[in-house]
Amino acid sequence: MRQYLLVFICIILATVSARATHIVGGEFELEHLQDYEYRLKLNLYFDVVNGNPGALDPSITVHIFSKATNQRIASQVMYIQDQSLVQYTNIDCARGELVTRKIVYYQTIYLNPAIFKEPQGYYVTWERCCRNNTINNIVAPQNAAQTFYMEFPAVVKDGDFFKNSSPVLFPPLSDYACVNELFYFDFNGSDPDGDSIVYDMVTPLNGFTTTAMPVYTTAPQPAPYPEVSWLPGYNMNTQVQGSPPINIDRKTGQLTMRPNRIGLFVFGVRAQEFRNGKKIGEVRRDFQVLVLECPRNSSPQVVAREQGKKEFYEKGTVLRINPANSRCIDVFITDPDLTEFVTLRARPVNFSGSDYTFTGTTSGMINQGAALDSLKASICFADCFDTGGKVYELDLIVQDDGCSLPRQDTVRLSLMIEPIPDAPPTVSLSTPNRVFVVKDGDKINFDVLGIDPDEDIVSLSAEGQGFSISDYDITFDGGTGTGEVKSAFTWNISCEALKQESYKVDFKVTSLFCDEPVTRTITIDVQPESNNNLPVLTTDQPDRVIELEVGTPFEANLFGKDIDKDLLALLAQGEDFNLTDYGMTFTSTGGSGEATGNFTWTPTCEAFDKGTLRVKYTLTEDACAPNTTQDLVLEFRITAPNNAPVLTSDQNVLTFELNLNDSFEAQLTGADIDADNLLLSATGDGFDLAEYGMSFQSTGGAGNAKGIFQMQAICKATEQEVVRVNFTLAEDACDPAPQQLTMEFRVKAPSIADYIPPNIFTPNGDGKNDVFEVPNLPSEFCTAIFSSIQIFNRWGRKVYTNSSSDFKWNGEGVSPGVYFYVIDYGTSKYKGSVTIVK
């Protein structure tokens, strides 16, 4: 019946503190979109009637922390994207004081695999203060905050992408519970990845926000988070008192309780996510339940009995339904309450499928004491329903529309059901033959008959094993008929059919039983015969392996013959190469019983580089059942004899010592008795000739080459101990033998010591040895440039200096004795002594 509750609970409607947010609860979700993009969502449930509009935040900032270090990894602002009212199981049970709105915040985020890779995973949180001050099971609810919490795994595992979405909990309803009445609600969620979910009760998290800071204005705090404080008599296992207290089935997520007092109670549920037996994440839902004093609602009752019998079904017995029994069961529904609306449904327990139908009245109003004080319906099983010798269990459930939740009664039927029997179809041929030996021009002809003893609709078809019958001169229409179908099969054997040794054809008749095809097959084997003789392929070459020199012409003739006078054709092809790539030609003529071919070739260096070349000649015949093609292979092995050229020089030695600025010239000559084209070249060993003052001019030709090497010893050559020049004589031959000659040069630069005169002079004015000088002293030695000469007495006092390399010191103003000088060339210095004698 439609019951409107009259009890008005004043405590529920009492005015609440302005500090309370009236957030009923909520939970996080994380949905994988693509690659490393995810949608992070917070479902928030808000008390519409008593809610503080100021607590409905247009945007929120959530925070992601590392489980391993509790360090904050990221923060994300999310905005309200959707709003909707939370529905009642039965809208007729709606209460004006219980209206809940679902607020959805979400944002697309990128979880960088370079960051979100810690094996321990991560957690995301959002905190908000404060709760409804009318909550009856926690201490100071008006000062208690809420922390919404979810754990999720890393996005990479063992270096590979790890795809995962969080569990999605069943949306809550705006239902309330009644004192001393069983309350049940399905919290069961689903997992997009097929992971298993384990449910348990958890104490709601309080967090760190307060009435003074309802949302964070400072850096957010990591876990662990403080929990709400339970009032005496309440704890994690008894969050709502009763018999039983509130609890959730760890496997099904079914939430049940029978509360023993009215009030508003907060509770927490956790869904843990497991993959391959290892926990990878969890979702927590923080929620509230309202318990009211409600009018009593009696449960409806349902009973059943096999159609045609008087005894009602008793629990534990097995109904055995065979083809001789009625396939229907009568169901009777009653309810002690007046004017009650009831509904009947069936739910398979240990099987899937719905091979049954209801007739009669499965829903309606029951008026106790009147003519219609019960409902009657029948459930009938399909002819094809088969339990396969097993016991199937089926629940017949009747449910009323009482408040706050419907009451129901169930009768569980145990059934063993056999289907209506069916005889399979048969297929037959009008001929006893199953193997047909045929030749060109023969004809196969017979009828195919398909019959179904039960007069079911049958279809007839033919199918080749490994070939399509439409490719041959075959006629077979097949068809469909009720109980019987007949079709003629005809095959006109032609040359095309003789190209295969055997053809198997399947004739199939098919009927449907219980929507499943039942097929029977007969197979024939068609075996073509041929009297074709093998053609013969020969050549005028006595050997199959032929050695040829480059440049030597070669010719071979091929001959094909066939005593059946079939049309012959000759072809030639290279093994792994094209004939034209190596200058080979092949021409042929074919005809009735004969074919000829001519192969010509002059090997080139390209053929020598290949080494061995194989040419296959193929003889084919145009016959109904041609034999395997005849092949003949000639193998060519190419040689290229060659004498090495000779490289000489007009220099008797190959190692030379030169002074700076010396000139050098060498004549080089190349000769080849094979008269191959020669080419002379010169290269520096790790340097460019021109940079070292060198040049090389050469001329080449058939069997001869000449070259002139010239060199000016410059400073660059003095920087290396040995300078090497390589002269190479190359020849244009299939198997070239290049020659090389190397010259070595040591270039000596002048030294200051080469210019130093005797270490004494007599400045007495006699015109002989009157000054100290270094005649012809260069102003520079390649990279060393004269800077100065300085002369010092024995006590280190400078007595003379000059910046010119042609200096002259007469010893003026100094006493006789020994003096020391330093000649400075920048990169090097030379020290010596000179004695003045007066």
LUMGU-519936 format. One record per residue (C-alpha): residue number from 1; x, y, z; residue in one letter. Coordinates in steps of 0.5 Angstrom, whole numbers, plus 500, padded with zeros to 3 digits. Example, Ala and Ser with C-alpha at 12.3 -4.5 7.8 and 13.67 -1.06 7.14 Angstrom:
2
> pos,c1,c2,c3,code
> 1,525,491,516,A $
> 2,527,498,514,S $
% end
This chain:
838
> pos,c1,c2,c3,code
> 1,500,500,500,M $
> 2,502,507,499,R $
> 3,504,509,506,Q $
> 4,505,516,508,Y $
> 5,509,517,515,L $
> 6,506,521,520,L $
> 7,511,521,525,V $
> 8,515,528,525,F $
> 9,522,527,528,I $
> 10,523,534,531,C $
> 11,530,533,533,I $
> 12,531,532,525,I $
> 13,528,538,524,L $
> 14,532,542,529,A $
> 15,535,549,527,T $
> 16,543,547,526,V $
> 17,549,551,527,S $
> 18,551,556,522,A $
> 19,558,553,522,R $
> 20,555,546,519,A $
> 21,556,545,512,T $
> 22,551,539,512,H $
> 23,555,535,507,I $
> 24,552,529,507,V $
> 25,558,525,505,G $
> 26,562,523,498,G $
> 27,567,519,495,E $
> 28,573,520,490,F $
> 29,573,516,483,E $
> 30,579,516,478,L $
> 31,577,514,471,E $
> 32,583,512,465,H $
> 33,581,516,459,L $
> 34,587,515,454,Q $
> 35,595,514,455,D $
> 36,596,518,461,Y $
> 37,590,522,461,E $
> 38,585,521,467,Y $
> 39,579,524,470,R $
> 40,579,525,477,L $
> 41,572,526,480,K $
> 42,569,528,487,L $
> 43,562,526,488,N $
> 44,559,530,494,L $
> 45,552,529,497,Y $
> 46,549,535,500,F $
> 47,543,536,505,D $
> 48,538,541,501,V $
> 49,533,542,506,V $
> 50,538,544,512,N $
> 51,545,545,508,G $
> 52,549,552,509,N $
> 53,549,555,502,P $
> 54,556,558,504,G $
> 55,559,551,504,A $
> 56,557,549,497,L $
> 57,564,551,494,D $
> 58,564,553,487,P $
> 59,571,550,486,S $
> 60,575,545,490,I $
> 61,583,544,491,T $
> 62,585,537,492,V $
> 63,592,534,493,H $
> 64,596,528,491,I $
> 65,601,525,496,F $
> 66,606,520,495,S $
> 67,604,514,500,K $
> 68,612,512,501,A $
> 69,614,519,503,T $
> 70,607,523,505,N $
> 71,610,528,500,Q $
> 72,605,532,496,R $
> 73,606,531,489,I $
> 74,601,535,486,A $
> 75,595,540,487,S $
> 76,589,540,482,Q $
> 77,583,545,482,V $
> 78,576,542,480,M $
> 79,570,546,479,Y $
> 80,562,543,479,I $
> 81,561,540,473,Q $
> 82,554,537,474,D $
> 83,548,537,480,Q $
> 84,542,532,481,S $
> 85,537,530,486,L $
> 86,539,523,489,V $
> 87,533,519,488,Q $
> 88,528,514,493,Y $
> 89,527,507,492,T $
> 90,520,508,493,N $
> 91,518,516,491,I $
> 92,512,515,495,D $
> 93,516,514,501,C $
> 94,519,521,500,A $
> 95,520,525,506,R $
> 96,520,533,506,G $
> 97,526,533,511,E $
> 98,530,528,507,L $
> 99,533,531,500,V $
> 100,540,530,498,T $
> 101,543,533,492,R $
> 102,549,530,488,K $
> 103,554,535,487,I $
> 104,560,533,482,V $
> 105,567,536,481,Y $
> 106,571,533,476,Y $
> 107,577,535,472,Q $
> 108,582,532,466,T $
> 109,589,531,469,I $
> 110,595,528,466,Y $
> 111,599,523,471,L $
> 112,606,524,468,N $
> 113,610,517,468,P $
> 114,616,520,470,A $
> 115,613,522,476,I $
> 116,608,517,478,F $
> 117,612,511,478,K $
> 118,613,509,486,E $
> 119,611,502,487,P $
> 120,607,504,493,Q $
> 121,602,508,490,G $
> 122,599,515,491,Y $
> 123,593,518,495,Y $
> 124,588,524,494,V $
> 125,585,528,499,T $
> 126,580,534,500,W $
> 127,578,536,507,E $
> 128,572,541,509,R $
> 129,569,543,516,C $
> 130,564,542,518,C $
> 131,559,536,519,R $
> 132,551,537,521,N $
> 133,550,538,529,N $
> 134,544,533,529,T $
> 135,549,527,528,I $
> 136,548,523,534,N $
> 137,554,518,534,N $
> 138,560,522,534,I $
> 139,562,527,539,V $
> 140,561,535,537,A $
> 141,559,534,530,P $
> 142,558,541,529,Q $
> 143,566,542,530,N $
> 144,568,535,526,A $
> 145,571,536,519,A $
> 146,570,531,513,Q $
> 147,576,528,509,T $
> 148,575,525,503,F $
> 149,580,520,501,Y $
> 150,582,515,495,M $
> 151,588,511,494,E $
> 152,591,509,487,F $
> 153,597,505,484,P $
> 154,603,508,480,A $
> 155,602,509,472,V $
> 156,608,505,470,V $
> 157,610,498,473,K $
> 158,616,494,471,D $
> 159,617,500,466,G $
> 160,611,499,462,D $
> 161,604,502,462,F $
> 162,600,500,468,F $
> 163,592,502,466,K $
> 164,587,502,472,N $
> 165,581,506,474,S $
> 166,578,506,481,S $
> 167,572,502,483,P $
> 168,565,506,482,V $
> 169,561,505,488,L $
> 170,553,504,487,F $
> 171,550,511,487,P $
> 172,547,512,494,P $
> 173,539,513,495,L $
> 174,535,518,499,S $
> 175,532,512,503,D $
> 176,531,512,511,Y $
> 177,531,507,516,A $
> 178,526,505,521,C $
> 179,527,503,528,V $
> 180,527,496,529,N $
> 181,526,494,522,E $
> 182,531,491,517,L $
> 183,534,496,513,F $
> 184,538,494,507,Y $
> 185,542,497,501,F $
> 186,546,495,495,D $
> 187,553,499,496,F $
> 188,556,494,491,N $
> 189,561,497,486,G $
> 190,564,495,479,S $
> 191,571,496,477,D $
> 192,572,498,470,P $
> 193,578,493,469,D $
> 194,575,487,472,G $
> 195,579,488,479,D $
> 196,576,484,485,S $
> 197,573,489,490,I $
> 198,573,487,498,V $
> 199,568,492,502,Y $
> 200,569,493,510,D $
> 201,567,498,515,M $
> 202,571,504,517,V $
> 203,571,510,521,T $
> 204,570,516,518,P $
> 205,576,521,517,L $
> 206,576,528,521,N $
> 207,582,531,518,G $
> 208,585,537,520,F $
> 209,580,543,518,T $
> 210,577,546,523,T $
> 211,571,551,524,T $
> 212,576,557,524,A $
> 213,579,554,518,M $
> 214,573,550,514,P $
> 215,578,550,508,V $
> 216,585,550,508,Y $
> 217,589,557,508,T $
> 218,595,554,509,T $
> 219,599,548,506,A $
> 220,595,542,506,P $
> 221,597,536,511,Q $
> 222,599,529,509,P $
> 223,596,522,512,A $
> 224,595,520,517,P $
> 225,589,523,518,Y $
> 226,585,524,525,P $
> 227,578,520,525,E $
> 228,572,522,528,V $
> 229,571,521,535,S $
> 230,565,516,537,W $
> 231,560,517,543,L $
> 232,560,512,548,P $
> 233,557,505,545,G $
> 234,559,507,538,Y $
> 235,565,504,534,N $
> 236,568,502,528,M $
> 237,564,496,528,N $
> 238,558,499,531,T $
> 239,557,505,527,Q $
> 240,549,505,528,V $
> 241,547,501,534,Q $
> 242,542,495,533,G $
> 243,541,488,532,S $
> 244,544,487,527,P $
> 245,548,493,527,P $
> 246,550,497,521,I $
> 247,555,492,517,N $
> 248,557,491,510,I $
> 249,558,484,506,D $
> 250,565,484,504,R $
> 251,564,480,498,K $
> 252,557,483,495,T $
> 253,557,490,498,G $
> 254,550,489,501,Q $
> 255,549,494,507,L $
> 256,545,491,512,T $
> 257,542,493,519,M $
> 258,536,493,524,R $
> 259,537,500,528,P $
> 260,534,500,535,N $
> 261,534,508,536,R $
> 262,532,514,531,I $
> 263,537,519,529,G $
> 264,542,521,524,L $
> 265,548,517,524,F $
> 266,555,518,520,V $
> 267,558,512,517,F $
> 268,564,510,513,G $
> 269,565,504,508,V $
> 270,571,502,504,R $
> 271,572,499,497,A $
> 272,579,496,497,Q $
> 273,581,494,490,E $
> 274,585,488,488,F $
> 275,589,485,482,R $
> 276,592,478,482,N $
> 277,591,478,489,G $
> 278,595,484,491,K $
> 279,592,491,493,K $
> 280,593,496,488,I $
> 281,588,502,491,G $
> 282,582,504,495,E $
> 283,576,508,495,V $
> 284,572,511,501,R $
> 285,565,513,502,R $
> 286,563,518,508,D $
> 287,555,518,508,F $
> 288,549,519,513,Q $
> 289,543,515,515,V $
> 290,537,517,518,L $
> 291,533,513,522,V $
> 292,525,514,524,L $
> 293,520,511,527,E $
> 294,515,508,522,C $
> 295,509,505,522,P $
> 296,509,497,521,R $
> 297,509,494,515,N $
> 298,508,486,514,S $
> 299,512,482,509,S $
> 300,508,479,503,P $
> 301,508,472,502,Q $
> 302,509,467,496,V $
> 303,508,460,495,V $
> 304,508,455,489,A $
> 305,506,448,487,R $
> 306,507,444,480,E $
> 307,501,445,475,Q $
> 308,496,440,476,G $
> 309,498,438,483,K $
> 310,495,440,490,K $
> 311,501,440,494,E $
> 312,505,446,495,F $
> 313,512,446,494,Y $
> 314,517,445,500,E $
> 315,524,448,501,K $
> 316,529,442,500,G $
> 317,525,438,495,T $
> 318,527,438,487,V $
> 319,522,439,482,L $
> 320,523,434,476,R $
> 321,520,436,470,I $
> 322,520,431,464,N $
> 323,517,431,457,P $
> 324,511,428,460,A $
> 325,510,433,465,N $
> 326,507,440,465,S $
> 327,512,445,464,R $
> 328,509,450,468,C $
> 329,509,452,476,I $
> 330,503,456,479,D $
> 331,505,462,484,V $
> 332,500,465,489,F $
> 333,501,472,493,I $
> 334,498,474,499,T $
> 335,500,480,504,D $
> 336,497,481,511,P $
> 337,497,489,510,D $
> 338,491,492,507,L $
> 339,491,496,500,T $
> 340,498,493,499,E $
> 341,501,493,492,F $
> 342,505,487,490,V $
> 343,510,485,485,T $
> 344,513,478,483,L $
> 345,519,477,479,R $
> 346,524,471,478,A $
> 347,531,471,479,R $
> 348,536,465,477,P $
> 349,541,463,483,V $
> 350,546,458,480,N $
> 351,545,459,472,F $
> 352,544,465,467,S $
> 353,538,465,462,G $
> 354,531,467,462,S $
> 355,528,461,458,D $
> 356,521,462,462,Y $
> 357,515,466,462,T $
> 358,510,469,466,F $
> 359,502,468,465,T $
> 360,497,471,470,G $
> 361,497,477,474,T $
> 362,505,478,477,T $
> 363,503,485,480,S $
> 364,497,489,483,G $
> 365,493,491,489,M $
> 366,491,486,494,I $
> 367,485,487,498,N $
> 368,485,483,504,Q $
> 369,478,480,506,G $
> 370,475,482,499,A $
> 371,474,478,493,A $
> 372,481,479,491,L $
> 373,485,477,497,D $
> 374,491,474,493,S $
> 375,494,474,486,L $
> 376,496,468,482,K $
> 377,501,467,476,A $
> 378,504,461,473,S $
> 379,511,461,470,I $
> 380,512,456,465,C $
> 381,519,453,462,F $
> 382,521,453,455,A $
> 383,521,447,451,D $
> 384,528,447,450,C $
> 385,530,449,457,F $
> 386,535,443,460,D $
> 387,539,443,466,T $
> 388,543,438,464,G $
> 389,542,433,469,G $
> 390,544,439,474,K $
> 391,539,442,480,V $
> 392,538,449,478,Y $
> 393,535,454,483,E $
> 394,530,459,482,L $
> 395,528,465,487,D $
> 396,521,467,486,L $
> 397,521,474,490,I $
> 398,514,478,492,V $
> 399,515,485,494,Q $
> 400,511,490,497,D $
> 401,511,498,496,D $
> 402,512,499,504,G $
> 403,516,505,507,C $
> 404,522,506,508,S $
> 405,524,500,504,L $
> 406,519,495,501,P $
> 407,519,488,504,R $
> 408,519,482,500,Q $
> 409,518,474,501,D $
> 410,522,469,497,T $
> 411,521,462,495,V $
> 412,527,458,492,R $
> 413,525,453,487,L $
> 414,530,447,486,S $
> 415,529,444,479,L $
> 416,531,439,474,M $
> 417,528,440,467,I $
> 418,529,436,461,E $
> 419,528,439,454,P $
> 420,523,436,449,I $
> 421,526,430,445,P $
> 422,528,432,438,D $
> 423,530,427,432,A $
> 424,536,429,428,P $
> 425,536,430,421,P $
> 426,538,425,416,T $
> 427,542,426,409,V $
> 428,542,421,403,S $
> 429,544,420,396,L $
> 430,541,417,390,S $
> 431,547,413,389,T $
> 432,551,408,393,P $
> 433,558,411,390,N $
> 434,562,415,395,R $
> 435,568,415,391,V $
> 436,568,418,383,F $
> 437,574,416,379,V $
> 438,573,421,373,V $
> 439,576,423,366,K $
> 440,576,429,362,D $
> 441,568,429,359,G $
> 442,565,425,364,D $
> 443,559,427,368,K $
> 444,557,426,375,I $
> 445,549,426,377,N $
> 446,545,424,383,F $
> 447,540,427,388,D $
> 448,541,429,395,V $
> 449,535,428,400,L $
> 450,535,432,407,G $
> 451,529,429,412,I $
> 452,527,431,419,D $
> 453,523,426,422,P $
> 454,520,432,427,D $
> 455,518,436,421,E $
> 456,522,441,423,D $
> 457,525,446,417,I $
> 458,531,443,414,V $
> 459,536,446,409,S $
> 460,541,443,404,L $
> 461,547,445,402,S $
> 462,554,443,399,A $
> 463,561,445,400,E $
> 464,568,443,397,G $
> 465,573,442,402,Q $
> 466,579,447,401,G $
> 467,576,449,394,F $
> 468,569,453,392,S $
> 469,564,449,388,I $
> 470,563,455,384,S $
> 471,569,455,381,D $
> 472,567,449,377,Y $
> 473,562,447,372,D $
> 474,558,444,378,I $
> 475,550,445,379,T $
> 476,547,444,386,F $
> 477,541,449,388,D $
> 478,540,446,395,G $
> 479,534,449,399,G $
> 480,530,449,405,T $
> 481,523,446,406,G $
> 482,519,443,412,T $
> 483,521,436,414,G $
> 484,524,435,407,E $
> 485,528,438,402,V $
> 486,531,435,395,K $
> 487,536,438,390,S $
> 488,540,435,384,A $
> 489,548,435,384,F $
> 490,551,435,377,T $
> 491,558,436,375,W $
> 492,561,436,368,N $
> 493,568,434,368,I $
> 494,573,439,364,S $
> 495,580,440,364,C $
> 496,580,445,369,E $
> 497,578,439,374,A $
> 498,584,435,372,L $
> 499,589,439,375,K $
> 500,588,437,382,Q $
> 501,588,430,385,E $
> 502,582,429,389,S $
> 503,576,434,391,Y $
> 504,572,432,397,K $
> 505,565,435,397,V $
> 506,560,435,403,D $
> 507,553,435,403,F $
> 508,550,438,409,K $
> 509,543,438,412,V $
> 510,541,442,418,T $
> 511,535,443,422,S $
> 512,534,448,428,L $
> 513,533,445,435,F $
> 514,532,450,441,C $
> 515,535,455,437,D $
> 516,541,451,436,E $
> 517,543,448,429,P $
> 518,543,440,428,V $
> 519,547,438,422,T $
> 520,549,431,419,R $
> 521,554,431,413,T $
> 522,555,426,407,I $
> 523,562,427,403,T $
> 524,564,424,396,I $
> 525,571,424,393,D $
> 526,572,426,386,V $
> 527,579,423,383,Q $
> 528,581,426,376,P $
> 529,585,421,372,E $
> 530,590,423,366,S $
> 531,594,420,361,N $
> 532,599,425,360,N $
> 533,606,424,358,N $
> 534,612,428,361,L $
> 535,615,433,356,P $
> 536,623,433,356,V $
> 537,628,438,356,L $
> 538,635,438,353,T $
> 539,641,442,352,T $
> 540,647,442,347,D $
> 541,651,443,353,Q $
> 542,655,437,356,P $
> 543,656,440,362,D $
> 544,651,443,367,R $
> 545,657,447,371,V $
> 546,661,452,366,I $
> 547,667,456,367,E $
> 548,667,463,363,L $
> 549,672,468,363,E $
> 550,670,475,363,V $
> 551,669,478,356,G $
> 552,669,471,353,T $
> 553,662,470,349,P $
> 554,658,464,351,F $
> 555,652,461,347,E $
> 556,647,455,349,A $
> 557,641,452,345,N $
> 558,635,449,349,L $
> 559,630,443,346,F $
> 560,623,441,349,G $
> 561,619,435,346,K $
> 562,613,432,348,D $
> 563,610,426,345,I $
> 564,603,428,346,D $
> 565,604,434,342,K $
> 566,601,439,347,D $
> 567,603,446,346,L $
> 568,610,447,349,L $
> 569,613,454,351,A $
> 570,620,455,354,L $
> 571,622,460,359,L $
> 572,629,462,362,A $
> 573,630,466,369,Q $
> 574,636,468,373,G $
> 575,636,465,380,E $
> 576,635,471,385,D $
> 577,637,476,379,F $
> 578,634,479,372,N $
> 579,638,476,366,L $
> 580,638,483,363,T $
> 581,642,486,369,D $
> 582,648,482,367,Y $
> 583,647,483,359,G $
> 584,644,476,358,M $
> 585,639,474,353,T $
> 586,634,469,351,F $
> 587,629,468,346,T $
> 588,625,462,344,S $
> 589,619,459,340,T $
> 590,614,454,342,G $
> 591,609,450,338,G $
> 592,605,443,338,S $
> 593,610,438,341,G $
> 594,616,442,340,E $
> 595,620,448,343,A $
> 596,627,451,342,T $
> 597,631,457,346,G $
> 598,637,460,345,N $
> 599,641,463,350,F $
> 600,647,468,349,T $
> 601,652,472,354,W $
> 602,659,475,354,T $
> 603,660,476,362,P $
> 604,662,482,365,T $
> 605,666,484,371,C $
> 606,659,485,375,E $
> 607,658,478,373,A $
> 608,665,476,376,F $
> 609,663,480,383,D $
> 610,657,476,383,K $
> 611,661,470,383,G $
> 612,656,464,381,T $
> 613,650,465,377,L $
> 614,645,460,376,R $
> 615,640,460,370,V $
> 616,634,456,370,K $
> 617,630,454,364,Y $
> 618,623,452,364,T $
> 619,619,447,359,L $
> 620,611,448,360,T $
> 621,606,444,357,E $
> 622,598,446,355,D $
> 623,595,440,358,A $
> 624,588,438,361,C $
> 625,592,435,367,A $
> 626,599,438,366,P $
> 627,605,434,369,N $
> 628,610,438,374,T $
> 629,614,443,369,T $
> 630,621,441,367,Q $
> 631,627,445,369,D $
> 632,634,445,367,L $
> 633,639,449,371,V $
> 634,646,452,368,L $
> 635,651,454,373,E $
> 636,656,459,371,F $
> 637,663,460,375,R $
> 638,666,467,372,I $
> 639,674,468,373,T $
> 640,678,474,371,A $
> 641,685,473,370,P $
> 642,690,479,372,N $
> 643,697,481,372,N $
> 644,699,486,377,A $
> 645,702,493,375,P $
> 646,708,495,377,V $
> 647,710,502,380,L $
> 648,717,505,380,T $
> 649,721,511,382,S $
> 650,727,515,379,D $
> 651,729,516,386,Q $
> 652,734,510,389,N $
> 653,732,511,396,V $
> 654,725,512,399,L $
> 655,727,516,405,T $
> 656,730,523,404,F $
> 657,733,529,409,E $
> 658,732,536,407,L $
> 659,733,543,410,N $
> 660,728,548,411,L $
> 661,727,551,404,N $
> 662,730,545,400,D $
> 663,727,543,393,S $
> 664,725,536,392,F $
> 665,723,532,385,E $
> 666,721,525,384,A $
> 667,719,522,377,Q $
> 668,714,516,378,L $
> 669,712,511,373,T $
> 670,707,505,372,G $
> 671,706,499,367,A $
> 672,701,494,366,D $
> 673,703,488,361,I $
> 674,695,487,361,D $
> 675,694,494,358,A $
> 676,689,495,363,D $
> 677,687,503,364,N $
> 678,692,505,370,L $
> 679,691,511,374,L $
> 680,697,514,379,L $
> 681,695,518,385,S $
> 682,699,521,391,A $
> 683,696,523,398,T $
> 684,699,525,404,G $
> 685,699,521,410,D $
> 686,694,525,415,G $
> 687,695,531,411,F $
> 688,694,535,405,D $
> 689,699,536,400,L $
> 690,699,543,398,A $
> 691,699,545,406,E $
> 692,706,542,406,Y $
> 693,708,545,400,G $
> 694,707,539,395,M $
> 695,704,538,389,S $
> 696,703,532,384,F $
> 697,701,531,377,Q $
> 698,700,525,373,S $
> 699,697,522,367,T $
> 700,694,515,366,G $
> 701,692,510,360,G $
> 702,692,503,357,A $
> 703,698,500,360,G $
> 704,702,506,362,N $
> 705,702,512,367,A $
> 706,707,517,369,K $
> 707,707,522,375,G $
> 708,711,528,377,I $
> 709,712,530,385,F $
> 710,715,536,387,Q $
> 711,716,539,394,M $
> 712,719,545,397,Q $
> 713,721,544,404,A $
> 714,717,549,408,I $
> 715,716,550,416,C $
> 716,710,546,416,K $
> 717,714,540,415,A $
> 718,719,541,420,T $
> 719,713,540,425,E $
> 720,713,533,424,Q $
> 721,719,528,425,E $
> 722,717,524,419,V $
> 723,712,526,413,V $
> 724,710,521,409,R $
> 725,707,521,402,V $
> 726,703,515,399,N $
> 727,703,514,391,F $
> 728,698,509,389,T $
> 729,698,506,382,L $
> 730,690,503,381,A $
> 731,688,499,375,E $
> 732,681,498,371,D $
> 733,681,491,372,A $
> 734,675,486,374,C $
> 735,680,483,380,D $
> 736,685,489,381,P $
> 737,691,489,384,A $
> 738,693,496,386,P $
> 739,700,498,388,Q $
> 740,703,503,393,Q $
> 741,710,506,394,L $
> 742,711,511,400,T $
> 743,716,516,401,M $
> 744,719,519,407,E $
> 745,721,526,409,F $
> 746,725,529,415,R $
> 747,725,537,414,V $
> 748,731,540,419,K $
> 749,730,547,421,A $
> 750,736,551,423,P $
> 751,738,552,430,S $
> 752,740,558,434,I $
> 753,746,554,436,A $
> 754,748,554,428,D $
> 755,750,562,428,Y $
> 756,753,563,435,I $
> 757,760,565,434,P $
> 758,766,564,439,P $
> 759,765,567,446,N $
> 760,770,572,447,I $
> 761,771,579,444,F $
> 762,776,585,444,T $
> 763,773,592,444,P $
> 764,780,595,443,N $
> 765,779,599,437,G $
> 766,784,595,432,D $
> 767,778,593,428,G $
> 768,779,586,429,K $
> 769,773,582,434,N $
> 770,771,589,437,D $
> 771,764,587,438,V $
> 772,760,582,440,F $
> 773,755,580,434,E $
> 774,751,574,431,V $
> 775,752,575,424,P $
> 776,747,572,419,N $
> 777,742,571,425,L $
> 778,735,570,422,P $
> 779,730,574,424,S $
> 780,725,568,425,E $
> 781,725,561,425,F $
> 782,718,559,422,C $
> 783,714,560,428,T $
> 784,720,563,432,A $
> 785,720,570,431,I $
> 786,726,574,434,F $
> 787,724,579,440,S $
> 788,730,581,444,S $
> 789,737,580,446,I $
> 790,739,582,453,Q $
> 791,746,582,457,I $
> 792,747,581,464,F $
> 793,753,581,469,N $
> 794,755,576,474,R $
> 795,750,579,479,W $
> 796,744,579,474,G $
> 797,744,587,472,R $
> 798,742,588,465,K $
> 799,748,592,462,V $
> 800,745,591,455,Y $
> 801,739,590,451,T $
> 802,737,590,443,N $
> 803,730,588,439,S $
> 804,734,587,432,S $
> 805,737,581,430,S $
> 806,743,584,427,D $
> 807,745,587,434,F $
> 808,752,589,435,K $
> 809,755,590,443,W $
> 810,762,594,444,N $
> 811,762,593,451,G $
> 812,762,600,452,E $
> 813,761,602,460,G $
> 814,763,595,462,V $
> 815,769,592,465,S $
> 816,773,586,462,P $
> 817,770,579,465,G $
> 818,764,574,463,V $
> 819,757,576,461,Y $
> 820,751,572,460,F $
> 821,746,573,455,Y $
> 822,739,571,453,V $
> 823,737,571,446,I $
> 824,729,571,446,D $
> 825,725,568,440,Y $
> 826,718,568,444,G $
> 827,717,561,443,T $
> 828,724,559,445,S $
> 829,730,562,448,K $
> 830,738,561,448,Y $
> 831,742,562,453,K $
> 832,750,563,453,G $
> 833,756,567,455,S $
> 834,761,572,452,V $
> 835,768,574,455,T $
> 836,770,581,454,I $
> 837,778,582,454,V $
> 838,781,589,454,K $
% end
